[in-house]
Amino acid sequence: MVSTLESEPSHFHERNRGVTLLAESCEYDQQRHLVMTTMSDPTLHGIADGGHTIDVLLKTARNGGDAFVRFNVMTGADADQIADITGGLNTSQQVDTRP
């Protein structure tokens, strides 16, 4: 991930699954051109997949670049399904933890 961000940031979204959030709600503010998510319960809402992506982005953000990241926001997930959702998302592709 780091090498793509540093050498080919415009291709990052093609080589990364992005980030999946579990949220209470998600709305698009057309006037401000912002996506607003509500995550009021930390036991139910947050990053379901893409923690490594967020970590790498935060560590390399100071370098600038033209990277795009795909975000998927899931709303309305039942509390008893969260473990299955996050487990399925996080085991669908092998994660390489090398820097």
Backbone as a chain_set.jsonl record, in Angstrom:
{"seq": "MVSTLESEPSHFHERNRGVTLLAESCEYDQQRHLVMTTMSDPTLHGIADGGHTIDVLLKTARNGGDAFVRFNVMTGADADQIADITGGLNTSQQVDTRP", "coords": {"N": [[0.818, -1.196, 0.0], [1.875, 1.257, 0.832], [3.922, 1.691, -1.049], [2.43, 1.971, -3.412], [0.951, 4.29, -2.815], [3.042, 6.098, -2.658], [4.391, 5.914, -5.155], [2.498, 5.551, -7.227], [-0.025, 7.037, -6.756], [-2.455, 7.674, -8.006], [-3.5, 5.291, -8.778], [-4.228, 3.952, -6.552], [-6.874, 3.388, -5.595], [-7.6, 1.384, -7.309], [-6.213, -0.794, -6.51], [-6.794, -1.372, -3.954], [-9.159, -2.368, -1.516], [-10.466, -0.488, -0.052], [-12.382, 1.171, 2.504], [-14.702, 0.069, 4.89], [-17.394, 1.227, 6.672], [-19.424, 0.907, 9.582], [-22.366, 2.413, 10.372], [-24.744, 4.564, 12.031], [-26.274, 6.311, 10.507], [-26.162, 7.826, 7.218], [-25.64, 10.574, 5.204], [-25.773, 12.773, 2.396], [-24.603, 15.994, 2.023], [-25.588, 18.293, -0.087], [-25.073, 21.014, -0.491], [-22.652, 21.567, 0.801], [-21.106, 19.603, -0.226], [-20.374, 17.234, 1.131], [-20.101, 14.098, 2.792], [-21.948, 12.969, 5.434], [-21.662, 11.088, 8.277], [-23.229, 9.347, 10.936], [-22.155, 8.042, 13.867], [-22.974, 6.92, 16.582], [-22.74, 5.001, 18.593], [-20.091, 3.439, 19.887], [-19.788, 0.704, 20.245], [-21.21, -0.444, 18.248], [-20.74, 0.961, 15.904], [-18.302, 2.027, 13.491], [-15.055, 1.362, 12.009], [-15.325, -1.34, 9.96], [-13.918, -2.764, 8.122], [-10.762, -2.266, 6.647], [-8.943, -1.071, 8.291], [-6.12, -1.216, 8.161], [-5.723, 0.194, 5.817], [-6.628, 2.792, 6.537], [-4.707, 3.336, 8.521], [-2.281, 3.377, 7.022], [-2.868, 5.47, 5.246], [-3.076, 7.639, 7.025], [-0.46, 7.728, 7.984], [0.968, 8.375, 5.697], [-0.138, 10.684, 4.759], [0.987, 13.193, 5.051], [2.628, 13.457, 2.889], [1.146, 14.256, 0.775], [-0.388, 13.961, -2.466], [-2.399, 12.252, -4.961], [-4.32, 10.345, -4.286], [-7.215, 8.274, -4.296], [-9.786, 6.911, -2.273], [-11.909, 4.229, -1.755], [-14.982, 4.266, -0.094], [-17.302, 2.486, 1.786], [-20.361, 2.632, 3.297], [-22.219, 1.132, 5.694], [-25.448, 0.956, 6.933], [-27.829, 0.389, 9.55], [-27.227, -2.176, 10.451], [-27.81, -5.094, 12.324], [-27.103, -5.588, 15.776], [-26.415, -8.185, 16.529], [-25.321, -9.182, 14.229], [-22.953, -7.973, 13.607], [-20.391, -9.064, 14.247], [-20.269, -11.199, 12.422], [-20.409, -9.785, 10.015], [-18.07, -8.13, 10.063], [-16.158, -10.13, 10.346], [-16.471, -11.595, 7.96], [-15.811, -9.629, 6.044], [-13.145, -9.08, 6.689], [-11.773, -11.437, 6.221], [-11.897, -12.054, 3.593], [-9.854, -11.479, 1.882], [-6.408, -12.002, 1.851], [-4.333, -10.306, 4.13], [-1.469, -8.395, 3.836], [0.889, -7.592, 6.055], [3.314, -6.375, 5.927], [5.403, -3.462, 5.901]], "CA": [[0.0, 0.0, 0.0], [2.727, 2.446, 0.928], [4.62, 1.926, -2.314], [1.46, 2.494, -4.375], [0.666, 5.68, -2.453], [4.2, 6.938, -2.929], [4.829, 5.917, -6.547], [1.372, 5.597, -8.157], [-1.218, 7.312, -5.945], [-3.689, 7.724, -8.806], [-3.963, 3.913, -8.967], [-4.455, 3.349, -5.236], [-8.239, 2.862, -5.494], [-7.703, 0.189, -8.15], [-5.446, -1.874, -5.881], [-7.153, -1.426, -2.54], [-10.607, -2.523, -1.356], [-11.021, 0.692, 0.599], [-12.79, 1.163, 3.908], [-16.126, -0.132, 5.149], [-17.829, 1.745, 7.967], [-20.757, 0.622, 10.095], [-22.833, 3.689, 10.902], [-26.164, 4.712, 12.331], [-26.879, 6.931, 9.332], [-25.235, 8.419, 6.261], [-26.349, 11.525, 4.362], [-24.939, 13.641, 1.57], [-24.944, 17.409, 2.081], [-25.35, 18.79, -1.444], [-24.546, 22.38, -0.478], [-21.248, 21.554, 1.22], [-20.448, 18.495, -0.924], [-19.795, 16.384, 2.171], [-20.86, 12.949, 3.288], [-22.021, 13.045, 6.89], [-22.045, 9.828, 8.901], [-23.481, 9.377, 12.373], [-21.699, 6.826, 14.536], [-23.221, 7.321, 17.959], [-22.477, 3.932, 19.548], [-18.811, 2.823, 19.521], [-19.872, -0.758, 20.273], [-21.891, -0.863, 17.029], [-20.35, 1.756, 14.738], [-16.878, 2.286, 13.305], [-14.428, 0.71, 10.86], [-15.554, -2.783, 9.905], [-12.851, -3.292, 7.269], [-9.931, -1.198, 6.096], [-8.118, -0.447, 9.325], [-4.756, -1.054, 7.645], [-5.777, 1.278, 4.829], [-6.675, 4.051, 7.294], [-3.409, 3.517, 9.172], [-1.302, 3.769, 6.01], [-3.225, 6.801, 4.761], [-2.721, 8.627, 8.044], [0.999, 7.812, 8.067], [1.545, 8.931, 4.47], [-0.904, 11.88, 4.367], [1.852, 14.386, 5.018], [3.311, 13.496, 1.6], [0.242, 14.74, -0.263], [-0.681, 12.956, -3.472], [-3.707, 12.28, -5.601], [-4.955, 9.048, -4.063], [-8.631, 8.163, -3.988], [-10.077, 5.743, -1.447], [-13.316, 3.816, -1.812], [-15.638, 4.119, 1.204], [-18.605, 1.84, 1.803], [-20.982, 2.883, 4.593], [-23.354, 0.248, 5.943], [-26.309, 1.432, 8.016], [-28.915, -0.5, 9.932], [-26.789, -3.535, 10.788], [-28.235, -5.581, 13.636], [-25.983, -5.799, 16.693], [-26.011, -9.591, 16.553], [-24.712, -9.523, 12.946], [-21.725, -7.209, 13.405], [-19.229, -9.962, 14.246], [-20.27, -11.924, 11.147], [-20.107, -8.823, 8.944], [-16.648, -7.765, 10.107], [-15.377, -11.339, 10.099], [-16.518, -11.882, 6.531], [-15.07, -8.606, 5.302], [-11.715, -9.118, 6.991], [-11.133, -12.688, 5.822], [-12.13, -12.308, 2.179], [-8.604, -11.286, 1.151], [-5.258, -12.055, 2.75], [-3.718, -9.019, 4.414], [-0.015, -8.391, 3.946], [1.173, -6.572, 7.077], [4.658, -5.782, 5.747], [5.347, -2.03, 5.55]], "C": [[0.856, 1.253, 0.0], [3.401, 2.735, -0.409], [3.667, 2.459, -3.385], [1.146, 3.955, -4.079], [1.824, 6.605, -2.81], [4.542, 7.02, -4.416], [3.697, 6.033, -7.567], [0.065, 5.901, -7.418], [-2.522, 7.335, -6.738], [-4.257, 6.331, -9.072], [-4.326, 3.23, -7.647], [-5.831, 2.694, -5.144], [-8.444, 1.605, -6.335], [-7.069, -1.033, -7.484], [-5.781, -2.068, -4.41], [-8.669, -1.515, -2.43], [-11.252, -1.341, -0.66], [-11.395, 0.435, 2.038], [-14.294, 0.934, 3.976], [-16.427, 0.336, 6.561], [-19.202, 1.19, 8.312], [-21.218, 1.895, 10.788], [-24.324, 3.644, 11.203], [-26.894, 5.296, 11.119], [-25.788, 7.529, 8.459], [-26.053, 9.316, 5.333], [-25.35, 12.346, 3.568], [-25.472, 15.061, 1.645], [-24.576, 18.021, 0.732], [-24.755, 20.193, -1.471], [-23.06, 22.403, -0.147], [-20.432, 20.467, 0.527], [-19.686, 17.602, 0.056], [-20.715, 15.214, 2.474], [-20.783, 13.003, 4.806], [-22.469, 11.692, 7.43], [-22.263, 10.056, 10.391], [-23.092, 8.025, 12.933], [-21.779, 7.084, 16.035], [-22.874, 6.262, 19.004], [-21.186, 3.204, 19.159], [-18.81, 1.296, 19.601], [-20.522, -1.311, 19.007], [-21.331, -0.222, 15.765], [-18.847, 1.98, 14.7], [-16.361, 1.583, 12.067], [-14.653, -0.794, 10.964], [-14.467, -3.469, 9.087], [-12.063, -2.103, 6.741], [-9.093, -0.485, 7.125], [-6.682, -0.232, 8.88], [-4.693, 0.081, 6.632], [-5.781, 2.63, 5.522], [-5.323, 4.351, 7.923], [-2.356, 4.01, 8.179], [-1.598, 5.169, 5.475], [-2.829, 7.881, 5.757], [-1.208, 8.807, 8.142], [1.623, 8.468, 6.848], [0.866, 10.229, 4.045], [-0.031, 13.11, 4.254], [2.572, 14.538, 3.685], [2.427, 14.04, 0.481], [-0.093, 13.625, -1.236], [-2.112, 13.043, -3.951], [-4.449, 10.963, -5.424], [-6.445, 9.203, -3.768], [-8.83, 6.884, -3.195], [-11.569, 5.472, -1.515], [-13.841, 3.646, -0.378], [-17.008, 3.49, 0.999], [-19.167, 2.071, 3.202], [-22.222, 2.005, 4.706], [-24.146, 0.806, 7.116], [-27.344, 0.362, 8.328], [-28.506, -1.923, 10.252], [-27.267, -3.901, 12.19], [-27.015, -5.896, 14.491], [-25.5, -7.242, 16.671], [-25.368, -10.046, 15.24], [-23.342, -8.879, 12.734], [-20.492, -8.108, 13.359], [-19.142, -10.735, 12.936], [-19.917, -11.009, 9.98], [-18.614, -8.515, 8.92], [-15.764, -8.979, 9.854], [-15.335, -11.686, 8.631], [-15.72, -10.9, 5.705], [-13.567, -8.754, 5.486], [-11.027, -10.418, 6.619], [-11.305, -12.976, 4.341], [-10.882, -12.115, 1.329], [-7.475, -11.283, 2.157], [-4.637, -10.671, 2.901], [-2.222, -9.201, 4.552], [0.351, -7.261, 4.898], [2.565, -5.987, 6.951], [4.533, -4.315, 5.366], [5.715, -1.755, 4.114]], "O": [[0.593, 2.198, -0.744], [3.448, 3.883, -0.852], [4.056, 3.311, -4.184], [1.083, 4.772, -4.997], [1.617, 7.75, -3.212], [4.943, 8.081, -4.895], [3.908, 6.558, -8.66], [-0.86, 5.09, -7.456], [-3.584, 7.044, -6.187], [-5.387, 6.209, -9.545], [-4.691, 2.055, -7.636], [-5.947, 1.565, -4.666], [-9.377, 0.842, -6.084], [-7.359, -2.17, -7.856], [-5.125, -2.84, -3.71], [-9.388, -0.828, -3.155], [-12.475, -1.208, -0.681], [-10.802, -0.41, 2.71], [-15.06, 1.529, 3.219], [-15.797, -0.102, 7.524], [-20.048, 1.024, 7.434], [-20.543, 2.398, 11.686], [-25.057, 2.796, 10.693], [-27.978, 4.844, 10.752], [-24.651, 7.713, 8.891], [-27.04, 8.874, 4.745], [-24.227, 12.584, 4.011], [-26.645, 15.309, 1.366], [-23.4, 18.24, 0.441], [-24.005, 20.524, -2.389], [-22.297, 23.165, -0.74], [-19.211, 20.415, 0.673], [-18.523, 17.263, -0.158], [-21.939, 15.328, 2.418], [-19.7, 13.074, 5.387], [-23.542, 11.206, 7.074], [-21.569, 10.854, 11.021], [-23.627, 6.992, 12.528], [-20.783, 7.421, 16.674], [-22.728, 6.588, 20.182], [-21.184, 2.431, 18.201], [-17.902, 0.66, 19.067], [-20.406, -2.501, 18.717], [-21.435, -0.791, 14.678], [-18.198, 2.105, 15.738], [-17.136, 1.243, 11.173], [-14.229, -1.436, 11.925], [-14.136, -4.628, 9.337], [-12.634, -1.058, 6.427], [-8.58, 0.602, 6.859], [-6.085, 0.803, 9.177], [-3.723, 0.837, 6.595], [-5.023, 3.522, 5.143], [-4.844, 5.484, 7.868], [-1.624, 4.957, 8.468], [-0.68, 5.965, 5.275], [-2.302, 8.923, 5.369], [-0.729, 9.92, 8.359], [2.697, 9.06, 6.949], [1.272, 10.822, 3.046], [-0.297, 13.983, 3.428], [3.075, 15.618, 3.372], [2.901, 14.26, -0.633], [-0.08, 12.453, -0.857], [-2.924, 13.802, -3.422], [-5.141, 10.519, -6.34], [-6.871, 10.134, -3.084], [-8.134, 5.892, -3.413], [-12.387, 6.378, -1.351], [-13.222, 2.968, 0.442], [-17.776, 3.918, 0.138], [-18.513, 1.739, 4.191], [-23.155, 2.123, 3.912], [-23.581, 1.096, 8.171], [-27.687, -0.461, 7.478], [-29.364, -2.802, 10.32], [-27.143, -3.11, 13.125], [-26.014, -6.408, 13.991], [-24.301, -7.495, 16.782], [-24.914, -11.186, 15.148], [-22.647, -9.212, 11.775], [-19.63, -7.918, 12.5], [-18.05, -10.909, 12.395], [-19.205, -11.416, 9.062], [-17.969, -8.626, 7.877], [-14.723, -8.859, 9.207], [-14.278, -12.037, 8.105], [-15.026, -11.292, 4.767], [-12.803, -8.573, 4.538], [-9.801, -10.498, 6.694], [-10.9, -14.04, 3.873], [-10.851, -12.542, 0.175], [-7.569, -10.636, 3.2], [-4.442, -9.956, 1.918], [-1.76, -10.063, 5.299], [0.141, -6.092, 4.577], [2.966, -5.177, 7.787], [3.651, -3.955, 4.587], [5.71, -0.601, 3.684]]}, "num_chains": 1, "name": "protein.A"}
